[in-house]
């Protein structure tokens, strides 16, 4: 069953078992912790640690989504935060394993986070991205995000960040259907 951006409620298990563009998106579980940390440790800055993930996995106002990769590894994860009294959700983190880039996993995770936020009656999504992460920036802009602010020295290594927003008046992100390579 496709994720419907117009549906007013969505049960977590709907996303847990949904496959988009050959990628199965599911909610992360506590037993994914080691795989989440392995994925995070592939990046040199701004990593989430064990304590961060434990907190996020147990919070009612956060969701962590994953796409499974080979041999018990994760191909990607995304964290979305919901604050009471705030109309937009926040995409806190979206990470794709280096060996899994350019396969549609980032777009698939983005679609899942947007659908979940829309189901919680959020009016849009806010995120920050490294100014030098041109691939991620291009993806976000392709699906309707717009730059609203440049933030100097936003990241731990001093890199600038860009704040982007998307209103769900615009269509929710949908993965592009691609032929399966044989």
C-alpha positions as CSV (number, residue, x, y, z in Angstrom):
1,X,0.0,0.0,0.0
2,X,1.5,3.4,-1.0
3,X,2.1,6.1,1.6
4,X,-0.7,8.6,1.0
5,X,0.2,12.2,1.7
6,X,-3.5,13.1,2.0
7,X,-4.3,10.6,4.8
8,X,-4.9,12.2,8.1
9,X,-3.4,9.4,10.3
10,X,-0.7,6.9,9.8
11,X,0.2,4.1,12.1
12,X,4.0,3.5,12.6
13,X,3.7,0.0,11.4
14,X,2.5,1.3,8.0
15,X,5.8,2.9,7.4
16,X,7.6,0.0,9.1
17,X,6.7,-2.4,6.3
18,X,6.5,0.0,3.4
19,X,8.7,-0.4,0.4
20,X,9.5,2.6,-1.8
21,X,11.6,2.2,-4.9
22,X,12.9,-1.2,-3.8
23,X,14.0,0.2,-0.5
24,X,12.2,-1.0,2.6
25,X,11.7,1.9,5.1
26,X,10.9,1.0,8.7
27,X,11.0,2.5,12.1
28,X,14.3,2.0,13.9
29,X,14.3,-0.3,17.0
30,X,16.6,-0.4,20.0
31,X,18.3,-3.5,18.5
32,X,19.3,-1.3,15.5
33,X,21.6,0.7,17.8
34,X,24.9,-0.9,16.8
35,X,24.1,-0.6,13.1
36,X,23.1,3.1,13.6
37,X,26.4,3.8,15.3
38,X,28.3,2.0,12.6
39,X,26.6,4.1,10.0
40,X,27.2,7.3,11.9
41,X,30.9,6.5,12.5
42,X,31.5,6.5,8.7
43,X,31.4,10.3,8.9
44,X,34.0,12.5,10.5
45,X,31.8,15.3,11.9
46,X,28.5,16.0,13.6
47,X,27.8,12.3,14.4
48,X,25.0,11.1,16.7
49,X,26.3,9.0,19.5
50,X,24.9,6.1,21.5
51,X,23.3,8.3,24.1
52,X,21.7,10.5,21.3
53,X,20.2,7.5,19.6
54,X,18.9,6.0,22.8
55,X,17.2,9.2,23.7
56,X,15.7,9.6,20.2
57,X,14.5,6.1,20.0
58,X,12.6,6.5,23.3
59,X,11.1,9.9,22.6
60,X,7.5,10.2,21.7
61,X,8.2,13.4,19.7
62,X,10.9,11.9,17.5
63,X,11.0,9.2,14.9
64,X,14.0,7.4,13.5
65,X,13.6,5.6,10.1
66,X,16.0,3.2,8.5
67,X,16.6,1.4,5.3
68,X,18.3,-2.0,5.7
69,X,21.4,-2.7,3.8
70,X,23.3,-6.0,3.3
71,X,24.6,-8.2,6.1
72,X,22.9,-6.5,9.0
73,X,24.2,-3.0,8.1
74,X,22.0,0.0,7.4
75,X,22.0,1.8,4.0
76,X,20.6,4.9,5.6
77,X,18.7,6.5,8.5
78,X,16.7,9.6,9.1
79,X,15.6,11.4,12.3
80,X,12.6,13.7,12.4
81,X,11.6,15.7,15.4
82,X,8.2,17.0,16.4
83,X,7.8,19.9,18.9
84,X,4.5,20.5,20.5
85,X,3.2,23.9,19.5
86,X,5.5,24.1,16.4
87,X,3.7,23.8,13.1
88,X,6.7,22.3,11.2
89,X,8.6,19.1,11.8
90,X,12.4,19.2,11.8
91,X,14.5,16.8,9.8
92,X,17.3,16.5,12.3
93,X,19.5,14.0,10.4
94,X,19.5,12.1,7.2
95,X,22.5,9.8,6.5
96,X,23.2,7.5,3.6
97,X,26.1,5.0,3.7
98,X,28.8,6.1,1.3
99,X,28.4,2.8,-0.7
100,X,24.7,3.3,-1.0
101,X,24.6,6.9,-2.4
102,X,22.9,7.6,-5.7
103,X,20.5,4.7,-5.3
104,X,17.5,6.8,-4.2
105,X,17.8,5.9,-0.5
106,X,18.0,9.6,0.6
107,X,15.0,10.5,-1.4
108,X,13.1,7.4,0.0
109,X,13.9,8.3,3.6
110,X,13.0,11.9,2.9
111,X,9.6,10.8,1.5
112,X,9.0,8.7,4.6
113,X,9.8,11.5,7.0
114,X,7.6,14.0,5.1
115,X,4.7,11.5,5.1
116,X,5.1,10.8,8.8
117,X,5.2,14.6,9.6
118,X,2.2,15.2,7.4
119,X,0.3,12.5,9.2
120,X,1.1,14.3,12.5
121,X,-0.6,17.3,11.0
122,X,2.6,19.3,10.6
123,X,2.5,22.0,8.0
124,X,6.0,21.5,6.6
125,X,9.5,20.5,7.3
126,X,12.6,22.5,8.4
127,X,16.2,21.2,8.0
128,X,19.8,22.3,8.0
129,X,22.3,21.0,5.5
130,X,26.0,21.7,5.1
131,X,26.6,24.4,2.5
132,X,29.2,22.2,0.8
133,X,26.9,19.1,0.6
134,X,25.9,19.8,-2.9
135,X,24.3,16.4,-3.5
136,X,21.9,16.7,-0.5
137,X,21.2,20.4,-1.3
138,X,20.2,19.4,-4.9
139,X,17.9,16.7,-3.6
140,X,16.2,19.0,-1.2
141,X,15.7,21.7,-3.8
142,X,14.4,19.2,-6.4
143,X,11.6,18.1,-4.0
144,X,10.5,21.7,-3.1
145,X,12.7,22.9,-0.3
146,X,14.0,26.5,-0.4
147,X,16.9,28.1,1.3
148,X,15.8,30.6,3.9
149,X,19.0,31.4,5.7
150,X,22.8,30.8,5.7
151,X,24.2,30.0,9.1
152,X,28.0,30.6,9.4
153,X,30.0,28.2,11.6
154,X,27.0,25.9,12.1
155,X,28.8,22.6,12.1
156,X,31.4,21.3,14.5
157,X,34.2,21.8,12.0
158,X,33.2,25.4,11.3
159,X,31.4,24.7,8.0
160,X,28.4,26.9,7.2
161,X,25.0,25.5,7.1
162,X,21.9,26.4,5.1
163,X,18.4,26.3,6.6
164,X,15.8,25.0,4.2
165,X,12.0,24.8,4.6
166,X,9.2,23.2,2.7
167,X,5.5,23.8,3.1
168,X,3.3,20.7,2.7
169,X,1.1,22.9,0.5
170,X,3.8,21.7,-2.0
171,X,3.6,18.0,-2.8
172,X,5.2,15.6,-0.4
173,X,8.5,14.1,-1.8
174,X,8.0,11.0,-3.8
175,X,10.9,8.7,-5.0
176,X,11.4,8.6,-8.7
177,X,10.5,5.2,-10.1
178,X,13.6,3.7,-11.7
179,X,13.9,0.5,-13.7
180,X,15.5,-2.4,-11.8
181,X,19.0,-3.2,-13.1
182,X,19.3,-6.8,-14.2
